[in-house]
Amino acid sequence: MVEAVEGVVFPWLDPSRYSFALGIEAGGATWLAGQTASRHDPAGGRVVSGGSAAEQARICWDKVEAVLDAAGRGVEECTEVVEYLTAEGLDVRDEIAEARRGLGAVSTMVVDALVRPDAMLEVEVVAGGPPHQVRLPQLLPIDSDGVVASGDLVGQCEWVLEEAGRQLGEFGLGLEHIVRTVQQTTPETRRDYRATAEARRRLLGPAFPASTGVLTSRLPHPDVLVALDVWASAAPKEIVRHAEDAYASLTFSPATVAASVVYISGTTAWDPTTGGTIGEGDVGAQAEFVYDQIRQVLEAAGGGIDDLVKTIEYVTPDALANYRDVNTVRENVLGRPFPVSTGVAINALLSRDWLIEVEAVAVLNQ
């Protein structure tokens, strides 16, 4: 059962105005929307953001803690922490880390911009689960001797996948247990991206996980070409069958299910029936198509759009000016309680025609 976290003491803004929930409880876990340093300015009567890196980080975590308090949880229960940082935020990571309430490892994604002007940081967390899931620390191609396969995207992608296997082995799991990956590379490596498929096919197939791939201007370390995030599950993994002919040559599945949690691949304006792009130049039209595809995938998994608990919306800089159109789509398509959401502008998506990619997680009501 998907339920919104109620009773949040949250003086920064009025959450009822938005097409996302502050927190969702489902599947034994609490999922939180990404939080920035946005806050209400009584003098100006509007929402503002800004301040030093330390100030912004402190506000983000105060807001995270407020939602967790309402859910009866503490920060120490966080099982996932993702920091979306602008380039400015990346350069002051030490100041940002001081506000983390003692939490250690986080995953980092460097974004071109956040939806809130002047924000340099957005913090997204999951607390308490879900059961059977193993979330590895973010994997970078760096070992005790330094950067592995320097300048070689294919070699680095292969190494981080093999490292995922080594780390999963410590939990008694293997690469076949991976249910979801998120891979960041840079625009300069776009021409070599297709060549990474061989390693994924060999190491992750044939029951491929859900996957999202985005192009970011910078990576968490200046000398690497890839950053990989990995989710695995000790529960049996099921592949969701949708548009099977279109996915036959790809190295990811539309979605996977493990212990009633549905991990949905990053979904774009790519039409699996024609191979073309829907809604070129129109982020609202693309978002409408994307959420309809997500609905179809969820129905193929035995659920529905109301089972969504979380979305991450990656938009290109060209689409950011019209991002409000996506909000309209969400209000029309998604029911209450809305899923939690994070929205960020990244450098590019894998096709230059795509303006938005939505990654999603759902919990089936069983």
Buried (B, 14 or more C-beta within 10 A) or exposed (E): EBEBBEEBEBEBBEBEEBBBBBBBBBBBBBBBBBBBBBBBEEEEEEBBBBBEBBEBBBBBBBBBBBBBBBBEBEBEBBBBBBBBBBEEBBEBBEBBBEBBBEBEEBBBBBBBBBBBEBBBBBBBBBBBBBBBBBBBEBBBBBEEEEBBBEEBBBBBBBBBBBBBBEBBEEEEBEBBBBBBBBBBBBEEBBEBBEEBBEBBBEBBEEBBBBBBBBBBBBBBEEEBBBBBBBBBBBBEBBBBEBBEEBBEEBBBBBBBBBBBBBBBBBBBBBBBEEEEBBBEEBBBBBBBBBBBBBBBBBBBBBBBBBBBBBBBBBBBBEBBEBBEBBBEBBEEBBEEBBBBBBBBBBBBBBEEBBBBBBBBBBBBBE
